[in-house]
Amino acid sequence: MVDNKWFGEERKASLLHCQQNADAEGVPLSVHLTGELFRKVKSTEAETQITTVQNVSNSKADSYPPDDRQIARMLEYLLANKKLPADIPQALIEQSREGRTQDSFPKHLIPRETKCVECEYTLCEQLITSKGKILTSTGISTYRKSCRNCGMIYRYQEWEEGIHNFDDHIILSLHLCLMTHTAISKVIEMIETTEKVSFPNKERVLQAYLHFEALTNHEYTYSCVSCGYSPAVVVMGLHKKGVFNMPGWAVITCPCGVVYSVKFNLRAESPRDFVDLLLSWKHFPNVSVYDYARGLALHANRRQPVIFAPFQGRLLDPTPENVKQASEGKVHVNMPWLKFPKMPADKDGHPLTGSTQRFALNDVFHQGNSKDQSEVLRKLELVPELAGLINSQCAEQLFSGMRKNNYFLNLTTPSTHIFLQRNILHHYNMTRNQKIKNQYSKIVPPDVAMQCDSHGRVVLVNDEGEQRPYGDFTSLHNLAAHRACWGQELQDSQKQLMSHVLDESKSHSEHLAMVNNIILTRFDFWTLGLQRDMEGTNYLKLIRATNQQISIS
């Protein structure tokens, strides 16, 4: 056949190699098919003709890759039945990581389906390629199955063996798919250098990773387990180094730093972008922290009157007396509903606070930027419930971590960039939420479970599945002071716990205890006084001794 120009020497060598593999496995290299596998026969039970399937070469189900209609059917099936879990078991990740060194990857990837899910016909199996590649491992055979009745096609899309099938030729190991904040090209170059192997085109590997993320069952909730679906306090900022010469992207986070909204800007930064995001929310927050709060409030109230009210989002009426008092730090505005919901709640009040008041406040680094003296009434320090407890720079801290992605996001197409950015922020949120849950788990009883309530906030659940407030397991209402306890020496474990709580070298925002629905941080305990501060009891003893001396004299 080479002499007759049917194919060349390279094709001949390839066929001989296939023949050797077929002989080794005890299967024929090829089979002869007649012009008609089945014939039309007359039913013995009815006067109808049964049309059977014709030659394989004439069946649309055997064309691969299939046409657009068949691809749509395949995708619908994959999205409904082959989603990867958002939390892949750690044991499976380790198995995937060790797959190449231990040569434990499967060599034949065959769909697990045996019958068609649409018509329940038995499926037939065909080889797609014997040259598939699990990146560093070659010689992988991939197969498909097709239904001879309805033409439905099935391909290998299992994840339990630690791999992800992209296009039947490129297969990824799962542990490589879980690397974030790293360009695919950098990962490939590193593996090629250390493992002395070659990879497919880097763009195809990137598309394989995107395919993995698209098939992963991410919820993309973009909410904080501490602040809920609709936080009462939000912080806004702009990532000023966008891609494709875009000015950047606007972001809204909760005080915990979890991202709630993102907008990719086509124009220069403006309060308009953040108002667009806020107006898309179901529940408008009570407190919005921004570096140009005055502009935010003015623009919002022009578009929809009385969004920020009262006092155009200021904390007090901008009278000369209030401005003076605020400048001297002699006035405070309490917002008790940030800690305890307002009872009864205002009509159309925020679901967490019950209040309809909405304030636009400046972050701590931009409080002195305005020449308008009345802007002093937008200081965070004027609100005792917020002072020292809100990290108004959480958005900037987010951006500093995200800048490491710019070098490879700049090389992607706009659609790929947005998909990747959304995915990166999702993983960032998941990490932040897991950290919060870990902190909670340290201070709740071991026999109490945690789950999210209807507002998306973590609550405690007893063995019967009943939700209960945080404070039910440590209710201060059931405790009373007794003078017999005052002179007791602390035990070693108590001293160690006290040292941990008052340690000034540790994070001030770490969650340490729950009282009712209030989360107490290390900062809360610091406000009670450290060792260097005078104790109130000693101060009272000093006053009593002084009074006794005066009475004696």
C-alpha positions as CSV (number, residue, x, y, z in Angstrom):
1,M,0.0,0.0,0.0
2,V,3.0,2.2,0.5
3,D,4.1,1.5,-3.1
4,N,0.6,2.3,-4.4
5,K,0.8,5.7,-2.6
6,W,-2.1,4.9,-0.2
7,F,0.0,6.2,2.7
8,G,3.6,6.9,3.5
9,E,6.3,5.2,5.7
10,E,5.3,7.2,8.8
11,R,1.7,6.0,8.5
12,K,3.0,2.4,7.9
13,A,5.1,2.5,11.1
14,S,2.1,3.9,13.1
15,L,-0.1,1.1,11.8
16,L,2.5,-1.6,12.6
17,H,2.7,-0.2,16.1
18,C,-1.0,-0.4,16.5
19,Q,-1.0,-3.9,15.2
20,Q,1.6,-4.9,17.9
21,N,-0.6,-3.3,20.6
22,A,-3.7,-5.1,19.4
23,D,-1.9,-8.4,19.3
24,A,-0.6,-7.8,22.9
25,E,-4.1,-7.2,24.1
26,G,-5.7,-10.0,22.1
27,V,-8.0,-7.9,20.1
28,P,-8.3,-7.4,16.4
29,L,-6.8,-4.3,14.8
30,S,-9.8,-3.9,12.5
31,V,-13.0,-5.7,11.6
32,H,-14.8,-6.0,8.3
33,L,-18.3,-4.5,8.1
34,T,-20.8,-5.5,5.5
35,G,-22.9,-2.9,3.7
36,E,-25.8,-3.5,6.0
37,L,-25.6,-4.7,9.6
38,F,-29.3,-5.3,10.0
39,R,-32.0,-5.7,7.4
40,K,-35.6,-4.5,7.4
41,V,-37.8,-7.3,8.6
42,K,-41.5,-7.7,8.9
43,S,-42.9,-8.0,12.4
44,T,-44.7,-11.3,13.2
45,E,-47.0,-9.4,15.6
46,A,-48.0,-6.4,13.5
47,E,-48.1,-5.4,9.9
48,T,-45.5,-2.8,10.4
49,Q,-41.9,-2.4,9.1
50,I,-39.1,-2.1,11.6
51,T,-36.3,0.1,10.3
52,T,-33.0,-0.9,11.8
53,V,-29.7,0.9,12.1
54,Q,-27.6,1.1,8.9
55,N,-23.9,0.8,8.4
56,V,-21.7,2.5,11.0
57,S,-20.2,4.7,8.3
58,N,-23.6,6.1,7.5
59,S,-24.7,6.8,11.0
60,K,-24.5,10.4,12.3
61,A,-23.8,9.1,15.8
62,D,-20.4,7.8,14.6
63,S,-19.1,11.1,13.4
64,Y,-16.7,12.5,15.9
65,P,-16.4,15.2,16.9
66,P,-20.1,15.5,16.5
67,D,-22.1,18.3,15.0
68,D,-23.4,21.3,17.0
69,R,-26.7,19.7,17.8
70,Q,-25.0,16.6,19.3
71,I,-22.5,18.8,21.1
72,A,-25.4,20.7,22.7
73,R,-26.9,17.4,23.9
74,M,-23.6,16.2,25.3
75,L,-23.0,19.5,27.2
76,E,-26.5,19.5,28.6
77,Y,-25.9,16.0,29.9
78,L,-22.4,16.8,31.3
79,L,-23.6,19.9,33.1
80,A,-26.5,17.9,34.7
81,N,-24.6,14.8,35.6
82,K,-20.8,15.3,35.6
83,K,-20.2,18.3,37.7
84,L,-17.1,18.2,39.9
85,P,-17.6,18.9,43.6
86,A,-16.5,22.3,44.9
87,D,-14.6,20.6,47.7
88,I,-12.5,17.8,46.2
89,P,-11.4,15.3,48.8
90,Q,-7.8,15.8,49.9
91,A,-7.1,12.1,49.5
92,L,-8.0,12.3,45.8
93,I,-5.7,15.4,45.4
94,E,-2.8,13.4,46.9
95,Q,-3.7,10.5,44.6
96,S,-3.6,12.8,41.6
97,R,-0.3,14.3,42.7
98,E,1.3,10.9,43.0
99,G,-0.3,9.6,39.8
100,R,2.8,10.0,37.6
101,T,5.5,8.9,40.0
102,Q,3.6,5.8,40.9
103,D,2.2,5.3,37.4
104,S,-1.3,4.9,38.9
105,F,-3.2,6.9,36.2
106,P,-5.7,4.7,34.3
107,K,-4.5,3.9,30.7
108,H,-8.0,3.5,29.2
109,L,-10.6,6.1,29.8
110,I,-14.0,4.6,29.0
111,P,-17.4,6.2,29.8
112,R,-19.1,4.4,32.7
113,E,-22.6,4.6,31.1
114,T,-23.9,1.3,29.8
115,K,-27.3,2.3,28.7
116,C,-28.6,5.5,27.1
117,V,-30.1,7.8,29.7
118,E,-32.7,9.0,27.1
119,C,-33.9,5.8,25.5
120,E,-32.3,3.1,27.6
121,Y,-30.7,1.4,24.6
122,T,-27.4,-0.5,25.1
123,L,-24.4,1.7,24.1
124,C,-21.6,0.7,21.8
125,E,-18.0,1.6,22.5
126,Q,-15.5,3.2,20.0
127,L,-11.9,4.3,20.5
128,I,-11.3,8.0,20.0
129,T,-7.5,8.1,20.3
130,S,-4.7,6.0,21.8
131,K,-2.4,9.1,22.0
132,G,-4.1,11.0,24.8
133,K,-1.9,12.8,27.3
134,I,-2.4,13.4,31.0
135,L,0.1,16.2,30.6
136,T,3.2,14.4,31.8
137,S,1.9,10.9,31.0
138,T,1.4,9.7,27.4
139,G,-0.2,6.7,25.7
140,I,-3.6,7.2,27.2
141,S,-6.5,5.7,25.3
142,T,-9.8,7.6,25.4
143,Y,-13.2,6.1,24.3
144,R,-16.7,7.2,23.6
145,K,-20.0,5.4,23.6
146,S,-23.0,6.1,21.4
147,C,-26.6,5.1,21.2
148,R,-27.6,3.4,18.0
149,N,-31.2,4.4,18.6
150,C,-31.2,8.2,19.4
151,G,-27.6,9.0,18.5
152,M,-26.7,10.3,22.0
153,I,-22.9,10.3,22.5
154,Y,-21.1,9.8,25.8
155,R,-17.5,10.5,26.6
156,Y,-15.3,9.9,29.6
157,Q,-15.9,12.7,32.2
158,E,-15.2,11.1,35.5
159,W,-13.2,12.8,38.3
160,E,-13.0,10.0,40.9
161,E,-9.8,8.8,39.4
162,G,-8.0,12.1,40.0
163,I,-8.1,13.4,36.4
164,H,-10.2,15.8,34.2
165,N,-10.8,15.1,30.5
166,F,-10.7,18.2,28.4
167,D,-11.0,17.2,24.7
168,D,-10.2,13.5,24.8
169,H,-6.6,14.3,23.9
170,I,-5.5,16.5,26.8
171,I,-6.3,15.3,30.3
172,L,-5.4,17.3,33.4
173,S,-4.5,15.8,36.8
174,L,-6.7,17.4,39.5
175,H,-3.9,18.7,41.7
176,L,-2.7,21.0,38.9
177,C,-6.2,22.4,38.4
178,L,-6.2,23.7,42.0
179,M,-3.3,26.1,41.6
180,T,-4.4,29.7,41.9
181,H,-2.7,33.1,41.4
182,T,-0.3,31.4,38.9
183,A,-0.1,31.7,35.2
184,I,-0.6,28.4,33.3
185,S,2.4,29.1,31.2
186,K,4.6,29.5,34.3
187,V,3.4,26.1,35.7
188,I,4.0,24.4,32.3
189,E,7.5,25.8,32.0
190,M,8.4,24.8,35.5
191,I,7.2,21.2,35.0
192,E,8.8,20.9,31.6
193,T,12.1,22.1,33.1
194,T,12.1,19.8,36.1
195,E,10.4,16.8,34.6
196,K,12.1,17.0,31.2
197,V,8.8,16.5,29.4
198,S,7.0,18.4,26.7
199,F,3.5,19.8,27.0
200,P,0.8,20.7,24.5
201,N,0.2,24.2,23.3
202,K,-0.1,26.5,26.4
203,E,-3.3,28.0,25.2
204,R,-5.0,24.6,25.0
205,V,-3.9,23.8,28.5
206,L,-5.4,27.1,29.6
207,Q,-8.6,26.2,27.9
208,A,-8.5,22.8,29.7
209,Y,-8.2,24.6,33.0
210,L,-11.1,26.9,32.2
211,H,-13.1,23.8,31.2
212,F,-12.4,22.3,34.6
213,E,-13.6,25.4,36.4
214,A,-16.7,25.6,34.3
215,L,-17.6,22.0,35.2
216,T,-16.9,22.5,38.9
217,N,-20.0,22.9,41.0
218,H,-19.2,26.4,42.4
219,E,-22.1,28.2,44.1
220,Y,-20.6,31.7,43.5
221,T,-22.6,33.1,46.5
222,Y,-20.3,36.0,47.1
223,S,-21.4,36.5,50.7
224,C,-19.8,36.4,54.1
225,V,-20.8,33.8,56.7
226,S,-20.5,36.4,59.4
227,C,-22.3,39.4,57.7
228,G,-24.9,37.4,55.7
229,Y,-26.3,37.9,52.3
230,S,-27.0,41.6,52.8
231,P,-24.4,43.2,55.1
232,A,-25.4,46.3,57.0
233,V,-21.9,47.8,56.6
234,V,-19.9,47.8,53.4
235,V,-16.5,49.0,52.2
236,M,-15.8,50.2,48.6
237,G,-12.7,50.6,46.6
238,L,-11.2,50.6,43.1
239,H,-8.5,48.3,41.8
240,K,-6.7,50.9,39.6
241,K,-4.6,48.5,37.5
242,G,-7.1,47.0,35.1
243,V,-6.4,45.0,32.0
244,F,-6.7,45.9,28.3
245,N,-6.1,49.6,29.3
246,M,-9.3,49.6,31.4
247,P,-9.3,52.1,34.3
248,G,-9.8,49.2,36.8
249,W,-12.6,47.4,38.5
250,A,-14.8,48.6,41.4
251,V,-15.5,46.3,44.3
252,I,-17.7,46.2,47.3
253,T,-16.7,44.1,50.4
254,C,-18.0,43.6,53.9
255,P,-15.9,44.6,56.9
256,C,-14.5,41.0,56.9
257,G,-13.1,41.5,53.4
258,V,-15.4,39.2,51.6
259,V,-16.2,40.4,48.1
260,Y,-19.9,41.0,47.3
261,S,-19.9,42.9,44.0
262,V,-17.5,43.7,41.2
263,K,-17.8,46.0,38.2
264,F,-15.3,46.2,35.4
265,N,-15.0,49.8,34.5
266,L,-14.8,51.2,30.9
267,R,-14.5,54.8,32.1
268,A,-12.5,56.5,34.9
269,E,-13.5,55.9,38.5
270,S,-16.6,57.7,39.6
271,P,-19.2,57.3,42.4
272,R,-21.5,56.3,39.6
273,D,-19.9,52.9,39.4
274,F,-20.5,52.1,43.1
275,V,-24.0,53.5,43.0
276,D,-24.7,51.1,40.1
277,L,-23.6,48.2,42.2
278,L,-25.5,49.3,45.3
279,L,-28.8,49.9,43.4
280,S,-28.5,46.3,42.1
281,W,-28.7,45.0,45.7
282,K,-32.0,43.7,47.1
283,H,-31.2,45.5,50.5
284,F,-29.3,48.7,50.6
285,P,-26.7,48.8,53.4
286,N,-27.0,51.1,56.3
287,V,-23.4,52.3,56.3
288,S,-21.3,52.7,53.1
289,V,-17.6,53.4,53.6
290,Y,-15.8,55.1,50.6
291,D,-12.9,57.4,50.0
292,Y,-15.2,60.1,48.5
293,A,-18.3,59.6,50.6
294,R,-19.7,63.1,49.8
295,G,-19.7,62.4,46.0
296,L,-21.2,59.0,46.6
297,A,-24.2,60.4,48.6
298,L,-24.8,63.3,46.1
299,H,-24.8,61.1,43.0
300,A,-27.0,58.5,44.6
301,N,-29.5,61.0,45.8
302,R,-29.7,62.6,42.4
303,R,-30.5,59.3,40.8
304,Q,-32.9,58.2,43.5
305,P,-34.0,60.8,46.1
306,V,-33.4,60.1,49.8
307,I,-31.2,57.0,49.3
308,F,-28.7,58.4,51.8
309,A,-30.7,60.0,54.6
310,P,-30.8,61.8,56.9
311,F,-28.4,64.7,56.4
312,Q,-27.2,63.6,53.0
313,G,-25.6,60.5,54.6
314,R,-23.8,62.5,57.3
315,L,-24.1,61.4,60.9
316,L,-25.5,64.7,62.2
317,D,-27.1,67.8,60.9
318,P,-24.2,70.0,59.5
319,T,-24.8,72.9,61.9
320,P,-21.8,75.0,63.0
321,E,-22.2,73.6,66.6
322,N,-22.2,70.0,65.4
323,V,-19.3,70.6,63.1
324,K,-17.3,72.1,66.0
325,Q,-18.2,69.4,68.4
326,A,-17.2,66.7,65.9
327,S,-13.9,68.4,65.1
328,E,-13.0,68.4,68.8
329,G,-14.2,64.8,69.3
330,K,-16.9,65.8,71.8
331,V,-19.8,64.2,70.0
332,H,-20.7,60.6,69.2
333,V,-23.5,59.0,67.2
334,N,-24.7,55.6,68.5
335,M,-26.0,53.0,66.2
336,P,-27.2,50.3,68.6
337,W,-29.1,48.5,65.9
338,L,-25.8,47.4,64.4
339,K,-25.4,45.1,67.4
340,F,-29.1,44.5,68.2
341,P,-31.9,44.7,65.6
342,K,-34.2,47.6,66.1
343,M,-37.5,46.7,67.8
344,P,-39.9,47.4,66.3
345,A,-38.2,47.6,62.9
346,D,-38.7,50.6,60.7
347,K,-41.0,50.1,57.7
348,D,-38.8,48.7,54.8
349,G,-35.9,48.6,57.2
350,H,-32.7,46.6,56.6
351,P,-33.4,42.9,57.4
352,L,-30.5,42.7,59.8
353,T,-30.8,46.0,61.6
354,G,-34.4,47.1,61.2
355,S,-33.2,50.6,60.4
356,T,-33.9,52.7,57.3
357,Q,-31.1,55.2,58.0
358,R,-28.3,55.1,55.4
359,F,-24.9,56.8,55.9
360,A,-22.0,57.5,53.6
361,L,-18.8,57.7,55.6
362,N,-15.1,58.3,54.7
363,D,-12.5,55.7,55.2
364,V,-9.8,56.6,57.7
365,F,-7.1,57.5,55.1
366,H,-9.3,60.0,53.2
367,Q,-11.1,61.8,56.1
368,G,-9.0,65.0,55.7
369,N,-9.2,65.2,51.9
370,S,-12.2,67.5,51.7
371,K,-12.1,71.3,52.3
372,D,-15.7,71.2,53.4
373,Q,-15.7,71.4,57.1
374,S,-19.0,69.6,57.4
375,E,-17.4,66.5,56.1
376,V,-16.0,65.9,59.6
377,L,-19.5,64.5,60.2
378,R,-18.6,61.5,58.1
379,K,-15.8,60.2,60.3
380,L,-16.0,56.6,61.4
381,E,-14.6,57.5,64.8
382,L,-17.9,59.3,65.7
383,V,-19.7,55.9,65.8
384,P,-18.7,53.9,68.9
385,E,-20.0,50.7,67.2
386,L,-17.7,51.2,64.3
387,A,-14.6,52.9,65.8
388,G,-11.6,50.6,65.8
389,L,-13.7,47.6,64.6
390,I,-14.0,48.3,60.9
391,N,-11.0,47.8,58.7
392,S,-11.9,50.4,56.1
393,Q,-8.8,49.3,54.1
394,C,-10.0,45.8,53.5
395,A,-10.6,46.6,49.9
396,E,-7.1,47.9,49.4
397,Q,-5.7,44.8,51.1
398,L,-7.7,42.7,48.6
399,F,-6.2,44.7,45.7
400,S,-2.6,44.2,46.9
401,G,-3.2,40.5,46.8
402,M,-4.9,40.6,43.4
403,R,-2.1,42.6,41.7
404,K,0.0,39.4,41.4
405,N,-2.6,38.2,38.8
406,N,-2.2,41.1,36.5
407,Y,0.8,39.7,34.7
408,F,-1.1,36.8,33.3
409,L,-4.6,38.3,33.1
410,N,-3.2,40.9,30.8
411,L,-2.5,38.2,28.2
412,T,-6.0,36.7,28.1
413,T,-9.0,37.7,26.1
414,P,-11.7,39.9,27.7
415,S,-14.1,37.0,28.2
416,T,-11.4,34.8,29.6
417,H,-10.2,37.6,31.9
418,I,-13.7,38.2,33.4
419,F,-14.3,34.4,33.9
420,L,-10.9,34.0,35.6
421,Q,-11.3,37.1,37.7
422,R,-14.7,35.9,38.9
423,N,-13.3,32.5,39.7
424,I,-10.2,34.0,41.6
425,L,-12.5,36.2,43.7
426,H,-14.7,33.2,44.4
427,H,-11.7,31.2,45.7
428,Y,-10.6,34.2,47.7
429,N,-14.1,34.5,49.3
430,M,-14.1,30.8,50.1
431,T,-10.7,31.1,51.9
432,R,-11.9,34.1,53.9
433,N,-15.1,32.3,54.9
434,Q,-13.3,29.2,55.9
435,K,-11.0,31.2,58.1
436,I,-14.0,32.8,59.9
437,K,-15.6,29.3,60.4
438,N,-12.4,28.0,61.9
439,Q,-12.3,30.9,64.3
440,Y,-15.9,30.2,65.3
441,S,-15.2,26.5,65.8
442,K,-12.6,27.3,68.4
443,I,-15.1,29.0,70.7
444,V,-18.3,27.0,70.3
445,P,-19.0,23.8,72.3
446,P,-17.9,20.6,70.5
447,D,-21.5,19.2,70.7
448,V,-22.9,22.2,68.8
449,A,-23.0,22.3,65.0
450,M,-23.0,25.4,62.8
451,Q,-25.1,26.2,59.8
452,C,-26.3,29.3,57.9
453,D,-29.7,30.9,58.8
454,S,-32.1,32.5,56.3
455,H,-29.9,35.6,56.2
456,G,-26.8,33.6,55.3
457,R,-25.1,34.1,58.7
458,V,-23.6,31.2,60.8
459,V,-25.8,30.1,63.6
460,L,-25.6,27.3,66.1
461,V,-27.7,24.1,65.8
462,N,-28.3,21.5,68.5
463,D,-28.5,17.7,68.1
464,E,-32.2,18.0,67.3
465,G,-31.4,20.3,64.4
466,E,-33.0,23.4,66.1
467,Q,-31.3,26.7,65.6
468,R,-30.5,28.8,68.6
469,P,-28.8,32.1,69.2
470,Y,-25.1,32.3,69.9
471,G,-25.6,33.2,73.5
472,D,-27.7,30.2,74.5
473,F,-24.8,28.2,75.6
474,T,-23.2,31.0,77.6
475,S,-25.9,33.2,78.9
476,L,-24.8,36.0,81.1
477,H,-28.3,36.4,82.4
478,N,-27.9,33.1,84.3
479,L,-24.7,34.3,86.0
480,A,-24.4,36.6,89.1
481,A,-21.4,38.2,90.8
482,H,-20.4,36.8,94.2
483,R,-17.8,38.2,96.5
484,A,-16.5,34.7,97.3
485,C,-15.1,34.6,93.7
486,W,-13.3,37.9,93.9
487,G,-10.3,36.7,95.9
488,Q,-9.8,33.4,94.1
489,E,-6.4,32.8,92.5
490,L,-6.4,32.0,88.8
491,Q,-5.5,28.5,87.8
492,D,-2.6,27.8,85.4
493,S,-5.0,27.1,82.5
494,Q,-6.9,30.3,83.2
495,K,-3.6,32.3,83.4
496,Q,-2.6,30.8,80.0
497,L,-6.0,31.7,78.5
498,M,-5.8,35.2,79.9
499,S,-2.3,35.7,78.4
500,H,-3.5,34.5,75.0
501,V,-6.5,36.9,75.1
502,L,-4.5,40.0,76.1
503,D,-1.5,39.2,73.9
504,E,-0.8,42.5,72.1
505,S,1.4,40.7,69.4
506,K,-1.6,38.9,68.1
507,S,-4.4,40.1,65.7
508,H,-6.8,42.5,67.3
509,S,-9.6,41.2,65.1
510,E,-9.4,37.5,66.1
511,H,-12.7,36.1,67.3
512,L,-12.4,34.9,70.9
513,A,-15.9,34.6,72.3
514,M,-19.7,34.9,71.7
515,V,-22.1,36.7,74.0
516,N,-25.7,36.6,72.8
517,N,-25.4,37.5,69.1
518,I,-22.2,39.5,69.7
519,I,-18.8,38.2,68.5
520,L,-16.1,39.4,70.9
521,T,-12.6,40.1,69.5
522,R,-9.3,40.5,71.2
523,F,-9.8,44.3,70.8
524,D,-12.9,44.1,72.9
525,F,-10.9,42.5,75.8
526,W,-8.1,45.1,75.4
527,T,-10.6,47.8,76.1
528,L,-11.1,46.3,79.6
529,G,-7.6,47.3,80.4
530,L,-4.2,45.6,80.2
531,Q,-1.7,44.9,83.0
532,R,-0.1,48.2,82.7
533,D,-3.5,49.9,83.4
534,M,-4.7,50.6,86.9
535,E,-7.3,48.1,88.1
536,G,-10.7,49.6,89.1
537,T,-10.7,47.6,92.4
538,N,-7.3,48.9,93.5
539,Y,-8.5,52.4,92.6
540,L,-11.6,52.0,94.9
541,K,-9.4,50.6,97.7
542,L,-7.2,53.7,97.4
543,I,-10.2,56.0,97.7
544,R,-11.5,54.1,100.7
545,A,-8.1,54.3,102.5
546,T,-8.0,58.0,101.8
547,N,-11.4,58.6,103.2
548,Q,-10.5,56.7,106.4
549,Q,-7.4,58.8,106.9
550,I,-9.5,62.0,106.5
551,S,-12.1,60.8,109.0
552,I,-9.5,59.9,111.5
553,S,-7.8,63.2,111.3
